[in-house]
Amino acid sequence: MREWQVGDPIGDGNDLGVPDIGYFDYLRDKSDDESYERGERVHYSSKPEYSYDECIENAKRLSDNGNYLKAIDFYDLALDMMYNDEVALNGKAECLCKIGEDYGASECYYELGFMNNYVRDDNESAVKYYRKCLELNPDNEKALNNLVLVLRILERYSEALAYYKRSKNNDLNWNWALCYIGLKKYESAIPLLDNVLKQSPHWDTAVDEKCECLIELNRESEAIACYKQFIDMLMYEDCYERALERLDLLSEIIPDDPFIEDRRERCIKDKESLEIRLQAVLNAITSYHMYNPNGLDENGLIGFIDYVSEKSGESIEDILRWYCAPMSDSFNFNGKCNEMFYYSHWTRILEMYGMY
């Protein structure tokens, strides 16, 4: 008999001992097990049949013997125990390449690149794996995007730009632009920044980078016009805090321009007025909850909308516009609304008004 310290492995209520035989593989001696040599699939169970080290050892031996499919099984078992393990992913990728599964291997290398990029902060290794991924699958836009990002972080701008013609992804415009800026090729960066701003017109940093490029090219008047247009757009969108930040930047270029003083006074006044209106909306939401402590049922959204709009004196369209304000202002209206009212409810309201 073989004594058990804890547990009831065979489920018969007796945790003192079980016969010294293989019972559902619990006591099987794996040292002479040749089942994996016969090409049988590895079975998953609630109790691991092999340790991580055993899986890696078996996988390597099987791979050396040319049994790549079975080796992949063991690498998968190892990955179940240790997610995104570098040894197992590398081994699996090599086996997949041996059997002509280049797409699967490229995904393994992508995972390795992602892990080293975002988890381990090992950008040099990330570059190596992303490149291996792209060698096997040149159309992997995820790997291409991340590779450019890492190369830019490493300030290897020329290498990053070498991939420019291969990309079909407009999301890369931002990284390409920063690479050109890193190389001081400002003229090439500006059209890419314009593409970024077409997709994300409220992106402050893209505007700042564009204006800096224009200034470097001695096109100061264009930079001033760009800042002025952006500031007016922010004010129109009720983003006064961010408009004030851009006014500070513009004042470094044209400190005595009447535009700056005029917009600053209006921003401060309108910002204070807006915060009063936003607080009235939040007070209306609080009041609604006081009278409806059980929250909303599926049909209660219209009642909530009507109550908050009437109580605050604001239209639901304006409330939702403030709620969706790009890159929330300092008042954090969006966050405060979500704290007081389920995010899922706001999503449903936005859907009702075609804003989601």
Disulfide bonds with the S-S distance in Angstrom:
none
